[in-house]
Amino acid sequence: MQNDEAGGVVTYEVRGSVAVVRLNRPQYRNAQNSKVTYALDAAFTRAVNDDAVKVIVLAGNGKHFSAGHDIGSPERDADQSFERRAVIWWDHVGTEGVDSRFARESEVYLGMCRRWREIPKPMIAMVQGACIAGGLMLAWSCDFIVAADDAFFSDPVVRMGIPGVEYFAHPWVMNPRAAKEFLFTGDRFTAGRARELGMVNHVVPAAELEDTVMAMAERISAMPRLGLALAKKAVNQAEDLQGMRAGMDSVFGLHHAAHAHNAEVGVDSLAGMGVKSMRNAAVQS
């Protein structure tokens, strides 16, 4: 077993044939900033390049998997330069409006999630507690989701006037009517409800979550590497033939139209909503 970067925003551990990658900002409920995005990308690349690793598990340290994009912690880094691995575009720093937001979100959100969806090794999301907005994107980039019975899922960004998170997989990971309810209400779906809709594969007691995921990962590890990679590509291609990739592109445009509208008529691109106001709205609904 090897465990690295214990003090970083992401930790990396190898257990036998399984790489366990954990979000490591529990003090902020594992909110995702650009530093996290690139640390995840480096960890996933490392796992792909390690021939001993057959399966990748994505998890979160602490009580929650991920509360979404970082929109208010002291370590928020939206105005800092980012690397460009997922797309080729100019730096967003020093630009304004759509020129800034489109560049950043194309890279660190939509582009990275698409990049991770194509990782040739199976990926399991191990979810406990909150999986909200940007957290959904991380889990949805994985091949399937195993959730603790205390897990809950929501995409409340319609409260900001935005039609959903950047990696808009909603109609494909659940049915379209459920996706509309999920977005229109901003309600939290329990792990059980998410499983009923097909978004989650298994729901287990929180105390059994890690053992269940590791046993499943080891079972998958017995399959031939190329067979797994080709099976994954086959299913991903089928989703794209059903319109997933083109649908995401179209909604990404609507997403940025909403940001631009907010900035034009309101106080900022998020309609003045922050961590506390979003949390309070969720509690009241």
N, C-alpha and C positions, 0 to 999 in steps of 0.2 A: 504494500500500500504506500502511496506517496500523497502527501498533502502539502500544497504550496499556496503562497500568497494569503496566509491566514489573516493578515491585516489589510488586505486589499478589498476593493468593492466586489470582487468575484473570487471565489475559492475554487481550487481544482484538486480533485482526489481521484486516484485510480484504485478500484477494488477488483482484483482479478481481471476480468475482461470488460469491466464497466467503468467508464469515466463519469464521475459525479461533479457537475458544475453547479455551484450555488451562488445566487445573488447574496451579497453580504453587506447590505445597508439596513440592518434590522431596526436601527434607531429611526429610520424614515420609512419603515414598512417596505423596504426594498424598492423604493421609487427609482425609476430608470432615468439617468442622465446620460450624456454622451460618453463619459468615462466608463460607465457600466456597459454601454453598447459595445465599445471597442474591447473591453476586457472579456466580454462574452465571446466576441468574434475570435479573439486570440485563443481562448480556451477551447472553443469548438474546433478551430484549425489544428490545435495541438492534438486533440483527440482523434481527428481524422487522420493525421499523419502518424499516429502510433498504431502499428500493426497489431499490437496486443489488445487494443481496445476494439470491442465489437459493437457496443451499445453506449449511447450517451444519455445520461439522466440530467434534466434541468430542474433545479429545486431552489428554494429560498431559505436562508437562515432566519431563525426567529419564528414569530407567530404567524407571519403572513408570507405568501408566495410573492406577490407584488401589488402595491397600491397604484401602479400606473406610472405615467410620465412624471418626472420631477418638475412641478410647477411652483415650488415655493421653499425648498430647503436652502440652507446657507451654502450648499455645494452645487446649486443649480448652475449649469455651464452653457446655457443656450447661446450666449454671446461670445463664446470662445471658438477658435478655429477647430475644425475636426479633420481627421484623416479622411481620405476618400478611397474606400475599398469597394463599396457596393455600386456606386455610380461614378461617372466622370462628369464633374461639374465644377464651377468655380467656387471659391470660398464665400460663405455667406456673411462673414464679418465685414462691416463697413458698408453693407448694402441695406436697403430698406424695403419694407412692405413685402409683397409676394416674392421679390427677388431674394430676400433673406429667408423667409419661411419655407418657400418651395425648395430651395437648395438644401437647407438643413434637414427637412423632413423627408425629402427624397432619399437622402443618404442614411441618416441614423435611425429612421423608423421604417418606412415602406421598403427601401432598398435592402436594409440589413435583414428584415424578416423574410423577404423573398430569398435572399442569399442562404439563410439558415434553413429554410424549407427544402432547399436542394442538397443539403448535406447528405452524402451517400450512405451514412450509417444511421440505423434506427435511433430515434430520439423519443424519450418518454418525459413528459412533464409531470412532476410530482408536486401536487398542489395542496396547500393547507391555508386556511384563513382566507384573506382577501386576494382575489384575482380580478383587478379592476382596470378597465380601459387599456393602457399600455401593457399591463400585465397579461391581458387577454392575448395580445399580439405575440408575446413571448411563448405562451402556452400553445397558441394556435400554430406557431411555426413548427412545433413538435409533431410527431406522427400520431401519438395518442396521449391521452390525459388520464392519470389515476389520481383521484381526489380523496382527501380525508373527509369524513362526514361533517366537519366543521367548515369546509370550504364554501365560499360563495363567489358568484361571478356577476359583474355588472359593467355596462358601458354607459355612464351617465352624461356623456359630453353633449347630448342634445340640449341640456340645460345651458350650455354655452352658445346655442344656436348652430352647433356643428353636427353633421349627420352621422357621426361615428368615427372611430379611430382610424388612423391612416391605413393600416393593414386590414382592409374591410372584408373579412371572411365570413361575416355574420350569416348570410343566406346559405352558405355551404356547410358551416359547422352545425347549424340548426336549420329548421325549415323556415321559409320566408315569413310565415305568419308569426312564428315565435320570435324571429329576428325583429319584426316590427314591434311586438310587445316589449321586447328587451330594450329597444331604443326609445320608443314612445314614452314609456313609463320611467325608464332609468332604474327600475326595480332591481333588487338583488335576486338572482336565481340561486337557489340552494344547489348543493352538489347533486342531490337526488333529482331535482327538476332538470338540471343540465344533463344528467344521465338519461332521463326519459326522452330528451330531445336529441340524443345522439352525440352531444358535444363532449361528453365524458364517457370513458370506457368502463371504469370501475369506481365504486365508492366504497371505502373501507373505514373502519374505526381509526381515528387519528393515531392511536398507539401502534397500529399495525401497518401504517402507510409505508414506511421505509422498507420494512421486511417484504411487503407485498411487491413493491416496485423492484427491489433488488432480485427477488426470485424470478419475476417476469423477465427482467433484463438478462439474467443468466440463462433462462430457457431460450430466449431469442438468440443468445450468443452461440448456441449450438448449431445454428443454421449457417450455411455457407455465405461468406461475405458478399460475393458478387450476386448471388441469388437475392439476398436482402436488398442490395442496392438497386437491382433491376425491378424488383417488386415495388419498391418505393417510387421509383421513377414512373412505373406504369400507372399507379394510382394517382400520382400528381398530374400526369399528363391527362388522365381521364377528367380530373377536376378542371383543368384548364380548358379542355374541350367543352366542358359544361359552362364555360364563360367566366371562370373565377379570375383569371389574370386580367382579362379585358374589363370585367366588372370593377375590379379594384382600381384600374386606371381611371375609369369614368368617375368613380366616387372620390378618388383623390383630388380630382378637379373641383368637385362640389365642396370637398373639405376646405380647399384653399379659397374658394369663393366665400365660404362662411367666415374664415379668418379675415379676409379682406373687408367684408361687410362689417364685421365687428369693429375693426380698426377705424373704419370710415365713420361709423355712426355712434360708436361708443368710446370707451376709455382705452381699450387695447384689443388685441386679436382674440383674447379669451373672454370677451364680454365682461371684463372686470371680475371674473370668477377666480378665486384662489383655492388653496387647500381647505381652509376653514369653511368658506361659503359652500363649496361642493360637498363637504362632509356634513354640514348642517342641513343642506337640502336633502341629502340622502336619508338622514335620520328622521326628518319630518315627513318624508313621503311614505 
